[in-house]
Every structure is written in structure tokens, then in C-alpha cells.
Amino acid sequence: MRAFFVDRMDCLENNGCELLDLSKNNDGSIKAVTSEDYTINYQDGSVKNKKFVSEYKLVTIDGMLMVHQLVSTKEQ
């Protein structure tokens, strides 16, 4: 399970996303926690770098892990 997800995370890490935690929930779904860095361009021309930690609920559909729900996102 972890190897499958980590392989998919490689492309995300190159875009400012890092896998922090991966664990199995009691209902068989998977909890994934990521750290995400974004450069946000505002209409007034200002630019800010922001970092978020997000928790996702993943489920298996047709043998593939899919994001089922964004559980939370918190700015760091």
C-alpha cells in the first residue's frame, strides 16, 4: 500500500507536496497527511509563499487508491 502511494507522490513532491504520514483507518480506508507549499499570486501584484498541512481519506475503487475526501487543511 505505502509503496504504491509513495510512487504516486514522487511527482507531487516535485511540485511542493510531501507525504508526512500514511495509515490505515478502522473502516479500511487510508489516511494520508501531506505538507503542501504554494506560491500565491494576488490581483494586486503581491506574491506570498504559503504552507499547508492537509489530511485526506483515500479509498480503493477498482483496485486503485482514490482521494475520497479532503478531511482538513491547516495553514502553517
NORGI-V455048 format. One line per field, one symbol per residue. phi: phi as a letter, one per 30 degrees, with the letter a starting at -180 (. if undefined). burial: 1 if it has 16 or more other ideal C-beta (glycine too) atoms within 10 Angstrom, else 0. Layout:
BEGIN
phi: ???
burial: ???
END
This chain:
BEGIN
phi: .ddeddeddeddddcibbdcabbcdddjdbcccbcbcbccccddjdbbcbbbcbcbccbcbhibdbdcaddabbdc
burial: 0000000010000000101001000000110111010000000000000000111111000000100000000000
END
